[in-house]
Amino acid sequence: MPLIKIISKVYNFLITSLLWAYFLFGYLFLLLFLFLPAIVISKNVSAALQNINHVHLRVFFALTRIFIRRTKFEIPDEVRQIRSAVIVCNHISYLDPILLVSLFPRHLTIVKNTFFKVPIFGWFLKNTGYIPSAPNEMMGAAMINNLEAIKKHMADGGIVFVFPEGTRSRDGKLAAFNKGVFSIARYCKSPIHLILIKNTNMLFRPGTFSFDTRPFNTIKLNLIGTLEPDFKSYNFSVSSVAQNARAVFEKNLLHS
C-alpha cells in the first residue's frame, strides 16, 4: 500500500476518534453541568435542552471545519433563518440530523422508537421533546398525543425537521415518502420548506464509522421549494401534498 494511503487512513482514524469522542463525552459533560441544572432552573425544559444540544453540535461542526479542511459547508441564510415551519429533507448520511440541529436552536424531530429505550440517551430524547415514531409509520399514538405541544413549539418560532423517507438512502435515490410530517403541517397550519442535502455522504459514508478527509467536498443545504397548502380547502389532500414535495425533490436531484 502506498505511503500516502497509509497516512490518509491513519489521519482519518485520528480525526474520526477525536470528533466522536467530543460528540459522546461532550454529552456526558453537558449532562452533568448543563442538562441537569436546566431541568431544575428552566421554565421550559425542552427549549433549554434543545438550545444546549444546538450549541454542542455547533461546536462539533466547528471542529469538523478545523480538522477536515477539504470539506466546505454552503448553507445560505434563507435556510438558517427558517422559523415556525416544517422542514422536509432527503436523507443520505447519519450527519444529516445533527447538522440540522446545529443550525436551529429550537427544533424537534421524529426519532425511531427504539432509541428511546437506550439508557441515558433515551432520557435525553424524551426530555428534549423529540417524538418517537410508530414501528411502521410516523403518525402513531405518540405523535398524535404530542400534536398540541408541536403546535405551540412552532408558534414560539421552533421548527420541526423530518426525513420522510424514514431511513438513509445508500444510492442517493428517493424512497417513498411517509405522510406523517405532512399531517403535522396540516394540523399546525404550517408552511413546508423543502431542503435538499448534498454531499454529507461523501464526508461520512453509509456503512462506515470513519470520516473521509481526503476528497475535496462541499456540503450544501439548498432550499428548493416552499409549500403553503390551503389548509382550509375542502379538497385538501395530505397525499397530494406529499406527492408534490417528492416531485420537487426528484426534479432537483435529476438536475444536481
N, C-alpha and C positions, 0 to 999 in steps of 0.2 A: 504494500500500500504506500503511495507517495506520501512524503513527509507532510505536505500541505494538508492532505486529507486527515492525517492523524492529528495535526494541530487543530483543525476545524472541529473534529469530533470531541477533543478534549475541551476546547473552548465552549462548544455547545453544552457539554455536560456541566461545566462550571457555572455558566450563566443560568442554565435551567435550574440547577441546585440553588443558586442564590435567589432567584426570583420566587421559586416555590417555597423556599424557606421563609422569605419575607411574608409571602401570602399566608402560610399556615401559622407561623409563630406570631405574626402580626395580629392575627385574630385572637390568639391566647393573651397577648399583651393588652389588646383593646378590651377584651372581655373582662379582664381584671381591673383595669384602670379607668375605662370609659363606659363600657356597656352596663356594668352593674350599677355604677353611680347614676347613669342616665335613667335607669328604671326607678330609682329612689327619688330623684330630683325632678325629672321632666314630667310635665303635664300631658305630653303626647309622646309616649314611649316609642311607638312605631316610627314617628317622624324623627326622633332623636337617633334611633338606631340606623335608620336609612341614611341620615346625614353622616354618621360616623363611618358606615360602610362605604359611602361615596368617597370620603376623604382617604380612607385606607386604600381604595383601589385607584384613586388618582395618583397616589404615591407609587403604587405598583407599576402603573404605566409610565410614570416619570422615570423610574429605574429602568424600565424596558427601553425607553428612548436613549438613556445614557449608555447602556451597555450593548445595545443592538443598534449600532449607528447606521447600518444599511437599511433599516426599516423606518419609513416615514409614515406620518399619520396626516391625512387630509380630512378634516371634519369641519364643514362650513358652519358659520354662525346660525344659519337657518335651521340647522339640526340642533345645535347646542341650546338654542333659545326656545325650543318647543316646551310648552307648558299646558296643563289641563287638557290632555289629549291621550288617545290610544295610539301607540306606535306598533306597527306591524313590520317585522323584519324577516328576511331569509336567514338561514342558519347553516353556517359552513364550518364552524370551529367552536371548541369549548371557550375560546376567548370572547366570543360574541356577547354573552350576557354580562360578563364582568366589565367589558368595555363600555357597555351601555350604563351600568351602574356608576362607572367613573365619570359619566357625562351629566347625570341628572341627580341632584341632591335628594329630591323627593320622588321616589319610584316604587312601583310594585310590579311584580311579575308572577307568572304561574310556574310552579316548580313541581316536578314529579313527586307524587305522594310518598314514594319510598325514601326520599331524602329527609323527610320529616321524622323518620324513625332512627336516624343516625344520632348517637349521643352528642350533646353539646351543639352540634351543627343544626339538628332539628329544632332544638330550643331557640336558637338564634333565628331560624327561618320563621318560626311561629310568632315570635315577639316582634319581628320586623314587619309583620303584616303580610308576608308573602302567602300566596294562595296555593294550596295543594290541588293538583289535578285529579280527576277521576281516573281509574285504571285505563279506560279506553277512549276518553273524551275530556275536553276541557270545561264542560259545563255540568259538573257534578254537584252533589249536595253542598259540599264545602264552598264552592263558588257561589251558588245561589244564596247561601247564608251570609256571604260577605259582600253582596252587591251594594248594600247601603253604605258600608264602610268605604268601598271603592269609589262610589259616587262622591262622598264627602272628600276623599283624598284628592280627586281630580278638581273638585270645586275649590280646593285650597292651593291649586297650582301644581299638583303632582301629575306624574304621567304613569301609564300602565304600558309596559312593553311586553310583547308576546311574539313567539316564533310559532306561527300557526301550523307549520309542518310537524311540530312536536318532537323532532329529532334532527340531528345534523345530517346534511347531505354530504355524501362522500365523493360525488362526481359533479357537484355544482348545480345539478338539475333540481327543479322544484318537486317536492312531494305534494300530495293532496293537502289542501288547507282545512284545518278544523274550524268549525263555525263559531266556537265558543267566544272568541275575542270579539267577534262582530255583534254577538248578542250583548256583550258587556257595553260596547259602544252605543247600541240602541237603548239599553236601559239608562245609561248615563247621559244620553243625547250628546255624545262627544264626537268631535272630528277624528278621523282616522288618518294618520300620517304613515306613508309607506316609505321605508328606508331600506335601500339596497346596500348590503355589507359586502365589501370586496377585499379579498386577499388576506384575511385573518388566517385562512387555512394554509397560506404559504409560510407564515411565521410559526404556527402551531398546527402541524398536520394531523388529520384524523388518523387514529391508530398508533400515535406516538405520544410520549410524555416528555419530549425534548423540543426546545425551541431550535429552529433552524436559522442561525445567524448569518449564513453565507450569502444567500441571494439578495440582490437589491430589490426592494419591495416597497410598495406604497399601499397602506391600508386606507380604504376610503369608505365613508358613510355618506351616501347621497340620498337626498330627499327626492324621490322620483314621482311623488303624487300625493295629493290630499283628497280624501273622500269625505264629503259632508252630506250624507244621505238626508232625505226629507223624512225624518222620523215620525212625523205626524201623518204621512201619507197612508191611505188605506191599502195601497198596493206595495208598501214597503216589504222587502224580502231580504232576510239575512243571507240566504243562499246566493241571491244575485249580487249582493254587495261583496261577498266572499269571492265570487267568480270574477267580478270586476277587478278586485285587488290582485288576484292571482294573474289575471291577464296583463296588468301593468307590469308586474314583476317579470313575467315571461318575455314581454316586449323589450324591456330594458336589459335582461340577460342576453337576449339574442343579439343586441347591438353593442354589448360591452366588450 
